[in-house]
Amino acid sequence: MDKQTLIKNLNEDLAGELSAIIQYITYAAKVTGPYRPQLAEFFLTEVADEQGHAQYLANKIVALGGEPTTTPRPVAPAEINREMLEAVLAAETQAKADYTQRAEEATAFGDKGLAVQLEDMVRDETHHSEETARMLQDWPM
């Protein structure tokens, strides 16, 4: 694993975190129905975690000599609550897979601190995806 490839991949992860921040803020504003307060709070609570991930990634990219991206991945369009939760689950599942791969790359690069931090981020994303999956479990179609 060379440094430039690692920086490129970390920037892809940063784009995902920027997207997650936008996704959660937007969905919190758009939720409707009797569970609106709970869903809005759930979405907004996740923003702080994603922001922390984004800040860590941006700092690490700079420490490695790179330039952090300012362009998020596209946010999945969603009109109803179930679509929002499904989009969040898909994004969190993708982030979990990305960070698992990136932790392996960090180990191959020889950056143990980065590998450990990425494994912690896998834990966070796993928790987010499990909570979202539980919410969807009995959600009406």
C-alpha positions as CSV (number, residue, x, y, z in Angstrom):
1,M,0.0,0.0,0.0
2,D,1.5,3.3,-1.1
3,K,0.8,6.7,0.6
4,Q,-0.9,8.2,-2.4
5,T,-3.4,5.3,-2.8
6,L,-4.1,5.5,1.0
7,I,-4.7,9.2,0.8
8,K,-7.1,8.7,-2.2
9,N,-9.0,6.0,-0.4
10,L,-9.2,8.1,2.8
11,N,-10.6,11.0,0.7
12,E,-13.3,8.6,-0.6
13,D,-14.2,7.8,3.0
14,L,-14.2,11.5,3.9
15,A,-16.6,12.1,1.0
16,G,-18.8,9.4,2.5
17,E,-18.8,11.1,5.9
18,L,-19.6,14.5,4.4
19,S,-22.5,12.9,2.6
20,A,-23.7,11.2,5.8
21,I,-23.7,14.6,7.6
22,I,-25.8,16.1,4.8
23,Q,-28.0,13.0,4.7
24,Y,-28.8,13.0,8.4
25,I,-29.5,16.8,8.5
26,T,-31.7,16.6,5.5
27,Y,-33.6,13.6,6.6
28,A,-34.2,15.0,10.1
29,A,-35.9,18.0,8.4
30,K,-37.9,15.8,6.1
31,V,-39.3,13.1,8.4
32,T,-43.1,13.1,8.9
33,G,-45.8,11.3,10.8
34,P,-46.3,10.3,14.4
35,Y,-42.6,9.2,14.9
36,R,-41.2,12.5,13.5
37,P,-39.8,13.7,16.8
38,Q,-38.0,10.4,17.5
39,L,-36.7,10.0,14.0
40,A,-35.5,13.6,13.7
41,E,-33.7,13.2,17.0
42,F,-32.2,9.8,15.9
43,F,-30.9,11.4,12.7
44,L,-29.5,14.5,14.3
45,T,-27.8,12.5,17.1
46,E,-25.8,10.7,14.4
47,V,-24.4,13.9,12.9
48,A,-21.9,14.4,15.8
49,D,-20.4,10.9,15.2
50,E,-20.1,11.4,11.4
51,Q,-18.6,14.9,12.0
52,G,-16.0,13.4,14.3
53,H,-15.1,10.8,11.7
54,A,-14.9,13.4,9.0
55,Q,-12.6,15.6,11.1
56,Y,-10.3,12.7,11.9
57,L,-10.1,11.7,8.3
58,A,-9.4,15.3,7.1
59,N,-6.7,15.6,9.7
60,K,-5.1,12.3,8.8
61,I,-5.1,13.1,5.1
62,V,-3.3,16.4,5.8
63,A,-0.8,14.6,8.1
64,L,-0.1,12.2,5.3
65,G,0.6,15.1,2.9
66,G,-2.7,15.1,1.1
67,E,-5.5,17.6,0.5
68,P,-8.9,16.7,2.1
69,T,-11.8,16.6,-0.3
70,T,-14.7,19.1,0.2
71,T,-17.0,17.2,-2.2
72,P,-19.5,14.7,-0.6
73,R,-20.8,11.6,-2.2
74,P,-24.3,12.0,-3.6
75,V,-27.0,11.7,-0.9
76,A,-29.7,9.1,-1.7
77,P,-33.0,10.7,-2.5
78,A,-35.8,9.6,-0.1
79,E,-39.3,10.9,0.3
80,I,-40.8,8.8,3.0
81,N,-39.5,7.7,6.4
82,R,-38.9,4.1,5.4
83,E,-36.9,5.2,2.3
84,M,-34.8,7.4,4.6
85,L,-34.1,4.6,7.0
86,E,-33.2,2.2,4.1
87,A,-30.9,4.8,2.6
88,V,-29.2,5.3,6.0
89,L,-28.8,1.6,6.5
90,A,-27.2,1.2,3.0
91,A,-24.8,4.1,3.7
92,E,-23.8,2.8,7.2
93,T,-23.3,-0.7,5.8
94,Q,-21.1,0.7,3.0
95,A,-19.1,2.8,5.5
96,K,-18.6,-0.4,7.7
97,A,-17.2,-2.2,4.7
98,D,-15.1,0.7,3.6
99,Y,-13.5,1.2,7.0
100,T,-12.8,-2.6,7.3
101,Q,-10.9,-2.4,4.1
102,R,-9.2,0.8,5.0
103,A,-8.0,-0.7,8.3
104,E,-6.4,-3.5,6.4
105,E,-4.7,-1.0,4.1
106,A,-3.5,1.1,7.1
107,T,-2.0,-2.1,8.6
108,A,-0.3,-2.9,5.2
109,F,1.0,0.7,5.1
110,G,2.4,0.4,8.6
111,D,0.2,2.9,10.4
112,K,-1.1,1.1,13.4
113,G,-2.7,4.2,14.9
114,L,-4.8,4.7,11.8
115,A,-5.7,1.0,11.7
116,V,-6.9,1.2,15.3
117,Q,-8.9,4.4,14.7
118,L,-10.5,2.9,11.6
119,E,-11.5,-0.3,13.6
120,D,-13.1,2.0,16.1
121,M,-15.0,3.7,13.3
122,V,-16.1,0.2,12.1
123,R,-17.6,-0.3,15.6
124,D,-19.5,3.0,15.4
125,E,-20.9,2.2,11.9
126,T,-21.8,-1.3,13.0
127,H,-23.8,0.2,15.9
128,H,-25.5,2.8,13.6
129,S,-26.4,0.1,11.1
130,E,-27.7,-2.3,13.7
131,E,-29.9,0.4,15.3
132,T,-31.3,1.4,11.9
133,A,-32.0,-2.3,11.0
134,R,-33.9,-2.8,14.2
135,M,-36.0,0.3,13.5
136,L,-36.8,-1.1,10.0
137,Q,-37.6,-4.5,11.3
138,D,-41.3,-3.9,11.9
139,W,-41.7,-0.6,10.0
140,P,-44.8,-0.7,7.8
141,M,-44.2,-0.8,4.0
